[in-house]
Amino acid sequence: MEKKTKIVVLDGDTLSLKDLSWDPIGRLGELTVYDRTAPEDVLSRSAGCDCLFTNKTVLSADTIGSLPDLRFIGVLATGYDVVDVAAAKLRGIPVCNVPTYGTDSVAQLTIALILEHFLAVGAHSQHVAQGGWQRHPDYSYQLQPLHELNGKTIGFIGFGRIGQKAADIAAAFGMQVLAYDPMHSDQSGRKNFRWVELDSLYAEADVISLHCYLTPENKGMINKDSIAKMKPNALIVNTARGGLINEPDLLEALQAGRIGGAALDVISQEPPSKGNILIGAPRAIVTPHIAWASFEARSRLMDIAAASLEGFLNGKVVNCVY
């Protein structure tokens, strides 16, 4: 009897959330899914597997070198920094990510964070639930000044699929769109749009939205120097990677009123087991890395990950990151 392909998922809980079936991957072999895996358990749980999936569980060079049967690594995300790709490549093991599943979902949360900053829907709802409306003498009141997006300028740092989708939505609200990206895609059909250099983007944008990969070159790019170039009422939005922001510098700017606000779906350490200095900071909105996690996006992620594995098993590697 032909040996079944042994497939292990090290941290499947954030993907499945108990509302998705693992059948698309399970039909391809003998599947074991762990909700999450501590670092000390990675080797024992991965032993003997042919195909290994991870989301945030680290696969170091030592781990990869200690798994002689391993033939395929699947990353249940777009970012693949948790895998030592060089070590996998040395072994001839493809590392396949899922690059396109969350475009609509991340763009949607980007706009939701911007709207929350300018309209404070959640804060008003909570205030009403706590009895604030009953106690107020007027039929209408505001906890903060409310603003329209129409006529404001949004600047995108990184203008790939997600940035462009978010720009479509922002433009529908009447916003002017600026973008900085080392690669200039054709945007000739986009109205009220300009490519700009970073300094111009910092100076002109009312909203600055980050949509780029984290690299050694851009780590901490939002810092006291870049903030000093921004408008004092500018909003910084980050749905990309927490390391793009120097958090002490941003906190100092928020506390000093030097920046209008920050809306962050990502922070430097996730989860923030020892807390994070931006949680509870003035004019800061922090959500727990949920931009990618709509049901529809997770369903696409599952299907694409399964297709990558099936392609590999049939001799055709797709979505390999090297």
Secondary structure, DSSP 8 states (H G I E B T S, - for coil): -----EEEES--HHHHTTTS--HHHHTTSEEEE-S---GGGHHHHHTT-SEEEESSS-B-HHHHHT-TT--EEEESSS--TTB-HHHHHHHT--EE---STTHHHHHHHHHHHHHHHHH-HHHHHHHHHTTHHHH-SSS---SS-----TT-EEEEES-SHHHHHHHHHHHHTT-EEEEE-SS----TT-TTEEE--HHHHHHH-SEEEE-S---TTTTT-BSHHHHHTS-TT-EEEESS-GGGB-HHHHHHHHHTT-SSEEEES--SSSS-TT--TTTT-TTEEE--S-TT--HHHHHHHHHHHHHHHHHHHTT---SB--
